[in-house]
């Protein structure tokens, strides 16, 4: 290559480098329009929102304990009952016959025991007489031994008769218990919230693999609770004693106070009876949380849908920034964690001298739209809050400018954020 051509190539390369540098300088010096807001001092309420159903705190699911036909049904769904009130009658003829047979068998065993007792007394007298005669050398040793053996046999027979009496009494007690279970009475005071049988149907007893006939449910509706499904990521912040605000679909426009009474330790099963219709076949893991409803309305019913806001924390007059303003970025210094992955840091872009300056922050509790700032930016400092595209693209030190009113309206119309 000649010296002249070499010089031409050097000049061309210099022009290209200068052009690229100028383009970069222009792009860096051009200010990006952004939405801004100042770090506010305000109250923040952290809450967990969950859906669920209303249930009675105290309810009894009644199943058939004997087999037979329902011959008398005395209640309907929605009836109020008191403890001990008659609910329904299952055919008692077979159970009554078995009870009568056991009673007769017990009487017979008592007679056998009395007879065996008399035999023991007679055998004792025979033994005493044979012993005296044997000691007086009147009877032989063989006669004495036969008398002794007869006494022992009589005693054994009496003991066996006594055992049969105990057996018959146990059988009679069991049959009387079965007979009593043909009459179903209210175990608690409440409302018949579910009635699953009709007069004339035949009940069956549950086994290990097959449940018995479900008869009805009696619920004490004076104390009701909301049974909620809480996501696994929110469960650690929910604790017994926290307050909750309940919105029941059946009472639009009304909010009821609640108190967390129980937080589950195991995930909710897909066939959970308290949450039928809410549990799904998805892989989402939820935990059961129970919230007692304070002052429930008289017309409340089990199964009503409810949405609850559980208040997990409250901070008053703390520095806060919009959630949309917080960004997470890889460590600019290339720091890595123990797993070899790049560390991340969260922060906001502070507006300083017309530039977006990244400020690392430490956050506290999170509200619905705002998050507490423990450290990093003071209250009153102006930060970049949007648009989302600008937050994603600007870099530390880039020039930015506040949006005009026209640009704000256009950005807000696109859901970019607020200023």
Residue pairs with C-beta under 8 A, 6 or more apart in sequence:
28 398
28 399
29 399
30 399
31 354
31 399
31 400
31 401
32 356
32 390
32 393
32 394
32 398
32 399
32 400
32 401
33 390
33 400
33 401
33 402
33 403
33 404
33 407
34 351
34 356
34 384
34 385
34 386
34 387
34 390
34 394
34 400
34 401
34 402
34 403
35 384
35 385
35 386
35 387
35 402
35 403
35 408
35 411
35 416
35 417
35 418
35 419
36 351
36 382
36 383
36 384
36 385
36 402
36 419
37 321
37 322
37 325
37 382
37 383
37 385
37 418
37 419
38 380
38 381
38 382
38 383
39 319
39 320
39 321
39 373
39 377
39 378
39 379
39 380
39 381
39 382
39 383
40 319
40 320
40 321
40 370
40 379
41 317
41 318
41 319
41 320
41 379
42 317
42 318
42 320
42 370
43 314
43 315
43 316
43 317
43 318
44 314
44 315
44 318
44 320
44 364
44 365
44 366
44 367
44 370
44 371
44 372
45 311
45 313
45 314
45 367
45 368
46 237
46 311
46 312
46 313
46 314
46 315
46 365
46 366
46 367
47 309
47 310
47 311
47 312
47 367
47 368
48 230
48 234
48 237
48 238
48 309
48 310
48 312
49 307
49 308
49 309
49 310
50 228
50 229
50 230
50 231
50 234
50 289
50 307
50 308
50 310
51 228
51 229
51 278
51 305
51 306
51 307
51 308
52 226
52 227
52 228
52 229
52 275
52 278
52 289
52 305
52 306
52 308
53 226
53 227
53 274
53 275
53 277
53 278
53 302
53 303
53 304
53 305
53 306
54 224
54 225
54 226
54 227
54 248
54 293
54 300
54 301
54 302
54 303
54 304
54 305
54 306
55 219
55 224
55 225
55 226
55 227
55 274
55 302
55 303
56 190
56 193
56 219
56 220
56 221
56 223
56 224
56 225
56 302
57 220
57 223
57 224
57 225
57 292
58 188
58 190
58 219
58 220
58 223
59 190
59 193
59 217
59 218
59 219
59 220
59 302
60 187
60 188
60 217
60 218
60 219
61 214
61 217
62 87
62 184
62 187
62 214
62 215
62 216
62 217
62 218
63 206
63 211
63 212
63 213
63 214
63 215
64 90
64 203
64 204
64 205
64 206
64 212
64 213
64 214
64 215
65 181
65 205
65 212
66 90
66 95
66 178
66 181
66 182
66 203
66 205
67 202
67 203
67 204
67 205
68 90
68 91
68 92
68 94
68 95
68 182
68 202
68 203
69 90
69 91
69 200
69 201
69 202
69 203
70 88
70 89
70 90
70 91
70 197
70 198
70 199
70 200
70 201
70 202
70 203
71 89
71 90
71 91
71 199
72 88
72 89
72 199
73 87
73 88
73 197
73 198
73 199
74 86
74 87
74 88
74 89
75 81
75 87
75 88
75 192
75 195
75 216
76 192
76 195
77 192
77 193
77 194
77 195
78 191
78 192
78 193
79 191
79 192
80 190
80 191
80 192
81 87
81 186
81 189
81 190
81 191
81 192
81 218
82 186
82 189
83 186
83 187
83 188
83 189
84 185
84 186
85 185
85 186
86 183
86 184
86 185
87 184
87 185
87 186
87 192
87 215
87 216
88 184
88 197
88 215
88 216
89 182
89 183
89 184
90 181
90 182
90 183
90 184
90 203
91 182
92 179
92 182
92 183
95 175
95 178
95 179
95 182
96 179
98 175
98 178
98 179
99 172
99 175
99 176
99 178
99 179
101 175
102 168
102 171
102 172
102 174
102 175
102 176
103 172
105 168
105 171
105 172
106 165
106 168
106 169
106 171
106 172
109 161
109 164
109 165
109 167
109 168
110 165
112 161
112 164
113 158
113 161
113 162
113 164
113 165
115 161
116 154
116 157
116 158
116 160
116 161
116 162
117 158
117 161
119 154
119 157
119 158
120 151
120 154
120 155
120 157
120 158
122 154
123 147
123 150
123 151
123 153
123 154
123 155
124 151
124 154
126 147
126 150
126 151
127 147
127 148
127 150
127 151
129 147
130 139
130 143
130 144
130 146
130 147
130 148
131 144
131 147
133 139
133 143
133 144
134 140
134 141
134 143
134 144
184 215
186 218
187 218
188 218
188 220
189 220
190 218
190 219
190 220
190 221
190 222
191 218
191 219
191 220
191 221
192 216
192 217
192 218
193 217
193 218
193 219
193 221
193 301
193 302
194 216
194 217
195 215
195 216
196 213
196 214
196 215
196 216
197 203
197 213
197 214
197 215
197 216
201 213
203 212
203 213
203 215
204 210
204 212
204 213
205 212
206 212
206 213
219 302
221 296
221 300
221 301
221 302
223 292
223 296
224 292
224 293
224 296
224 300
224 302
225 261
225 290
225 291
225 292
225 293
226 244
226 246
226 258
226 290
226 291
226 293
226 306
226 308
227 274
227 275
227 288
227 289
227 290
228 288
228 289
228 290
228 291
228 306
228 308
228 310
229 268
229 275
229 278
229 279
229 286
229 287
229 288
229 289
230 238
230 286
230 287
230 288
230 289
230 310
231 284
231 285
231 286
232 267
232 285
232 286
232 287
235 263
235 287
235 289
237 312
237 313
238 260
238 263
238 289
238 310
238 312
239 260
239 263
239 312
240 260
240 261
240 262
240 263
241 259
241 260
242 259
242 260
242 310
242 311
242 312
243 257
243 258
243 259
243 260
243 310
243 311
244 257
244 258
244 259
244 260
244 291
244 308
244 309
244 310
244 311
245 255
245 256
245 257
245 258
245 308
245 309
245 311
246 255
246 256
246 257
246 258
246 291
246 293
246 306
246 307
246 308
247 254
247 255
247 256
247 306
247 307
247 308
248 254
248 256
248 300
248 304
248 305
248 306
249 304
249 305
249 306
249 307
250 300
250 301
250 304
250 305
251 297
256 293
256 294
256 295
256 296
257 293
257 294
257 295
258 291
258 292
258 293
258 294
258 308
259 291
259 292
259 294
260 289
260 290
260 291
260 310
261 290
261 291
261 292
262 288
262 289
262 290
263 287
263 289
264 287
264 288
264 289
265 287
266 287
267 285
267 286
267 287
268 275
268 279
268 286
268 287
268 288
269 279
270 279
270 280
270 281
271 279
272 279
272 288
274 288
275 288
279 286
289 310
291 308
291 310
293 300
312 365
313 365
315 364
315 365
315 372
318 364
318 372
318 373
319 372
319 373
319 377
319 378
319 379
320 367
320 370
320 371
320 372
320 373
321 348
321 361
321 370
321 371
321 373
321 377
321 383
321 385
322 369
322 370
322 371
322 385
322 417
322 418
323 366
323 369
323 370
323 371
324 385
324 386
324 388
324 391
324 417
325 348
325 349
325 383
325 384
325 385
325 386
325 391
326 346
326 347
326 348
326 361
326 363
326 371
327 346
327 347
327 348
327 349
327 391
327 392
328 344
328 345
328 346
329 344
329 345
329 347
329 358
330 342
330 343
330 344
331 342
331 343
331 344
331 345
332 396
334 342
335 342
335 343
336 342
336 343
337 343
345 360
346 360
346 361
346 363
347 358
347 359
347 360
347 361
347 376
348 358
348 359
348 361
348 376
348 377
348 383
348 384
349 356
349 357
349 358
349 359
349 383
349 384
349 391
349 394
349 396
349 400
350 356
350 357
350 358
350 359
350 377
350 381
350 382
350 383
350 384
351 357
351 382
351 383
351 384
351 400
351 402
354 399
354 400
354 401
355 397
355 398
355 399
355 400
356 384
356 394
356 395
356 396
356 397
356 398
356 399
356 400
357 396
357 397
358 396
359 376
359 377
359 383
360 376
361 373
361 374
361 375
361 376
361 377
362 373
362 374
362 375
362 376
363 371
363 372
363 373
363 374
364 371
364 372
364 373
364 374
365 371
365 372
366 372
377 383
384 390
384 391
384 394
384 400
385 417
385 418
385 419
386 411
386 416
386 417
386 418
386 419
387 411
387 414
387 416
387 417
388 416
388 417
389 416
390 400
394 400
402 419
403 411
403 419
408 419
411 417
412 418
